[in-house]
Structure formats: structure tokens, C-alpha cells
Amino acid sequence: MTRSHVTSHVLDSTLGRPASGVPVLLDRSADGVWMPVASAITDDDGRATSLGPALLSAGTYRVTFDTAAYFEATGQQIFYPSVSVSFVLAEEAEHYHIPLLLSPFAYSTYRGS
């Protein structure tokens, strides 16, 4: 299986383990309107490696994590029901990895490798 151009890894910093079962959506901005590209669910290691095609054209994209579904499944309180991260895919030959460090009351992200 070919790895997606955009991948993610979600870690639950409260429980100290990967966040499995998180629905993830990938959208592209087209003239200011978000258009769906792909969706995935994080695996047992908290990874979404099949999130769309192997190649995407340059542009502005967004990944949205359905954190409410994850927090409900793990019995944790929900404060952020979703997390959306917009980013610019500028180099079509490069891989884009968007990690999410998650807890019920905070999150952070960065460009991974």
C-alpha cells in the first residue's frame, strides 16, 4: 500500500498512549470553499497513513480531527469537539505529516517528518 501524501499521528497525552479510532478528514480550499479530499480513522498506533492520494497538488489544505468521537469512546470529558489544522502544501515532492498531541483541555500540532 502506498503512503498518503498527507499523514497524521494522534497521541493522547493524558492517557500516555496513541489515540486510536479518531476520525480524520482532509479537505482542500478551492476559491475559499473547503472541498473534501479523503477521510481515515487512526489505527491502533494512532496513525492515519491512508489519508488520501499519494500525490496532491500544491494548495491550502485542512485536516480535521473528530476529537468528540474519541473522547466519548474513551470516557473523557469533551472541551474541544474537533480540531482543525490548516496548512499550505507548497512542495509537491515532499511528504506532509501533521501530528496532533491531544488532551481534553489542550492540543498542539507541528509539521512532522
Rosetta blueprint (number, residue, H / E / L):
1 M L
2 T L
3 R L
4 S L
5 H L
6 V E
7 T E
8 S E
9 H E
10 V E
11 L E
12 D E
13 S L
14 T L
15 L L
16 G L
17 R E
18 P E
19 A L
20 S L
21 G L
22 V L
23 P E
24 V E
25 L E
26 L E
27 D E
28 R E
29 S E
30 A E
31 D L
32 G L
33 V E
34 W E
35 M E
36 P E
37 V E
38 A E
39 S E
40 A E
41 I E
42 T L
43 D L
44 D L
45 D L
46 G L
47 R E
48 A E
49 T L
50 S L
51 L L
52 G L
53 P L
54 A L
55 L L
56 L L
57 S L
58 A L
59 G E
60 T E
61 Y E
62 R E
63 V E
64 T E
65 F E
66 D L
67 T H
68 A H
69 A H
70 Y H
71 F H
72 E H
73 A H
74 T H
75 G L
76 Q L
77 Q L
78 I L
79 F L
80 Y L
81 P L
82 S L
83 V E
84 S E
85 V E
86 S E
87 F E
88 V E
89 L E
90 A L
91 E L
92 E L
93 A L
94 E L
95 H L
96 Y E
97 H E
98 I E
99 P E
100 L E
101 L E
102 L E
103 S E
104 P L
105 F L
106 A E
107 Y E
108 S E
109 T E
110 Y L
111 R L
112 G E
113 S L
